[in-house]
Amino acid sequence: MPALLFFTDPERTPDAEATADRLPPGSGVVFRAFGASDAVARGRRLAAVAGARRLILLAGADEILAAAIGATGVHLPERLAGQARRLKARRRGWMVTAAAHSVRAGRIALAAGADAVVVSPAFTSNSPSAGRPLGPVRLALMVKAIGGPAYALGGLNNKTARRLLDAGLIGLAAVEGLRT
């Protein structure tokens, strides 16, 4: 599992390739195309950077796009987490992560075959879909209760990542919308 996941956002990271080019080798990139007509072309450009930088590339919620761009797997929204095992059976070797906004959702995703869950929002986020931030203590309790690999997403930066380290949540973090 990568120690860091970067979630692309067409609005906040229009040049996802430049951001991916700065990630440490072994990091992961979740390419979210949101149905864009140029998704395959953009995804292939990002895949070229991922290959050169030794990054793990996942496509957001789109198995067909993931296959078309040569991704290593998919990231599923919470409502589709139950598809993880089926996807992994059809695409041997794929990594599948799933969003989880509650302990119950995290447990369901892992039981359904997800390799890890992405818990959010960890901190205050500019994402339009972000809810009330968990903060490091509630996040730590939630991850412990989920009982499996979990990434924190939302409002992560150097300062908030330090708060996760201080809370004993080391190793797995996800960032979204980094500016290059």
KOLNU-284307 format. One line per 4 residues: their letters; for each residue x, y, z of C-alpha. Coordinates in steps of 0.2 Angstrom, whole numbers, plus 5000, padded with zeros to 4 digits. Layout:
# KOLNU-284307
a = X,Y,Z | ... $
END
This chain:
# KOLNU-284307
mpal = 5000,5000,5000 | 5007,5017,4996 | 5010,5028,5011 | 5002,5043,5002 $
lfft = 4987,5045,4991 | 4985,5061,4980 | 4967,5064,4974 | 4966,5074,4958 $
dper = 4953,5087,4956 | 4950,5095,4939 | 4945,5112,4948 | 4959,5113,4961 $
tpda = 4973,5104,4952 | 4971,5107,4933 | 4989,5101,4931 | 4989,5085,4940 $
eata = 5004,5079,4931 | 5015,5092,4938 | 5009,5088,4956 | 5011,5069,4953 $
drlp = 5029,5073,4947 | 5033,5080,4964 | 5027,5065,4974 | 5039,5053,4982 $
pgsg = 5041,5036,4972 | 5029,5023,4979 | 5015,5036,4982 | 4998,5033,4975 $
vvfr = 4987,5045,4963 | 4968,5043,4962 | 4963,5051,4945 | 4946,5057,4946 $
afga = 4939,5062,4929 | 4921,5065,4934 | 4915,5060,4917 | 4926,5072,4907 $
sdav = 4926,5069,4888 | 4945,5070,4888 | 4947,5058,4903 | 4957,5044,4893 $
argr = 4969,5057,4886 | 4972,5065,4903 | 4973,5049,4912 | 4986,5042,4900 $
rlaa = 4997,5058,4902 | 4995,5055,4921 | 4999,5037,4919 | 5015,5041,4910 $
vaga = 5021,5052,4924 | 5016,5038,4937 | 5026,5025,4927 | 5041,5037,4926 $
rrli = 5040,5041,4945 | 5035,5023,4951 | 5018,5029,4957 | 5003,5018,4959 $
llag = 4988,5025,4949 | 4970,5022,4953 | 4955,5028,4943 | 4941,5035,4953 $
adei = 4925,5025,4952 | 4928,5019,4934 | 4934,5002,4930 | 4933,5005,4911 $
laaa = 4944,5021,4913 | 4956,5012,4924 | 4959,4998,4911 | 4960,5011,4897 $
igat = 4974,5021,4905 | 4983,5006,4913 | 4979,5010,4931 | 4983,4998,4945 $
gvhl = 4966,4999,4951 | 4951,5009,4957 | 4945,5020,4971 | 4926,5018,4975 $
perl = 4914,5030,4983 | 4906,5023,4998 | 4890,5018,4989 | 4900,5007,4978 $
agqa = 4912,4999,4990 | 4903,4982,4990 | 4909,4980,4972 | 4928,4978,4978 $
rrlk = 4929,4959,4978 | 4921,4958,4961 | 4933,4971,4953 | 4948,4962,4961 $
arrr = 4941,4945,4954 | 4939,4952,4937 | 4956,4962,4937 | 4969,4951,4946 $
gwmv = 4982,4961,4955 | 4971,4977,4956 | 4971,4988,4971 | 4954,4994,4977 $
taaa = 4951,5007,4990 | 4934,5014,4995 | 4928,5030,5004 | 4921,5028,5021 $
hsvr = 4912,5041,5031 | 4908,5030,5046 | 4915,5015,5055 | 4901,5005,5048 $
agri = 4905,5010,5030 | 4923,5006,5033 | 4920,4989,5040 | 4908,4985,5026 $
alaa = 4921,4991,5013 | 4935,4980,5020 | 4923,4965,5022 | 4919,4967,5004 $
gada = 4937,4966,4999 | 4944,4984,4998 | 4962,4984,5002 | 4960,5000,5012 $
vvvs = 4947,5014,5016 | 4949,5033,5014 | 4941,5041,5029 | 4936,5059,5027 $
paft = 4935,5073,5031 | 4950,5073,5043 | 4951,5092,5044 | 4942,5107,5037 $
snsp = 4943,5105,5018 | 4939,5116,5004 | 4930,5101,4995 | 4912,5105,4991 $
sagr = 4907,5088,4998 | 4916,5089,5014 | 4906,5088,5030 | 4911,5091,5048 $
plgp = 4929,5088,5051 | 4934,5073,5062 | 4950,5080,5069 | 4964,5069,5075 $
vrla = 4956,5061,5090 | 4940,5056,5082 | 4949,5050,5067 | 4960,5039,5077 $
lmvk = 4946,5032,5086 | 4937,5029,5070 | 4951,5021,5061 | 4954,5009,5076 $
aigg = 4936,5004,5076 | 4936,5001,5057 | 4951,4989,5061 | 4960,4989,5044 $
paya = 4971,5000,5033 | 4964,5017,5032 | 4969,5034,5024 | 4964,5051,5030 $
lggl = 4958,5063,5018 | 4953,5081,5019 | 4962,5097,5024 | 4979,5088,5025 $
nnkt = 4995,5099,5025 | 5012,5099,5034 | 5004,5105,5050 | 4988,5094,5050 $
arrl = 4999,5079,5045 | 5010,5082,5061 | 4994,5082,5071 | 4990,5064,5064 $
ldag = 5007,5058,5068 | 5005,5065,5086 | 4989,5056,5087 | 4998,5039,5083 $
ligl = 4991,5039,5065 | 5006,5036,5055 | 5010,5030,5038 | 4994,5033,5028 $
aave = 4988,5049,5022 | 4978,5056,5007 | 4979,5074,5000 | 4967,5082,4988 $
glrt = 4968,5097,4977 | 4986,5101,4979 | 4992,5117,4970 | 5007,5115,4960 $
END
